[in-house]
């Protein structure tokens, strides 16, 4: 960010890994009349003042969708483990909050673990999932809020003969996770539209530079992917790659 600011670029599109740490450089860019569009994950700043727009999935809504689906496949009762992603990641924190908000509507569902973090990589997520093995054996349902945490958890469930015996909802998609969906090891995945997200982030910035008024928030959408709807035109389009 500091390099781009010093180079005097015409605009910046940023997907912040940390919602707080990147606020100061974004404010610095804006102060030098370099417009910034935030995409994918929120920034702890003021839209319209610190940056132009936020282009992202409605992550809390995505978490709500995941929570309702897990409750449904569990028959609205049982014990749940939430493996969080990481402190400071606004997108996954919002998904986790939305998930817990949905489960709170189901009094016969008990969240037995919600205070552990997967970390940034599949390997870290796998290690933490292994540490939670006793809780996982006790649980009826599991939720992970992004691709790497979902994959790490899946690896542990498969290795310990738990895959398919636990109701499992994840977030994001990959070829491996979609195969697990087909195999019955995952019951559902909340899929974002990353291609549309990137496209809209760039077009929002370009239109702003051209002097066109832009909305403060652009919702790029998400969808629940299950084994049953995997081959529908709508989901195939969402999952297609350029």
Secondary structure, 3 states (H helix, E strand, C coil): CHHHHHHCCCEEEECCCCCCCCHHHHHHHHHCCCEEEEECCCCCCCECCCECEEEECCHHHHHHHHHHHHHHHCCCCEEEEEEECCCCCHHHHHHHHHHHHHHCCCCCEEEEEEEEECCCCHHHHHHHHHHCHHHHHHCCEEEECCHHHHHHHHHHHHHCCCECCEEEEEECCCHHHHHHHHHCCCCEEEEECHHHHHHHHHHHHHHHHCCCCCCCEEECCEEEECCCCCCCHHHHHHHCCC
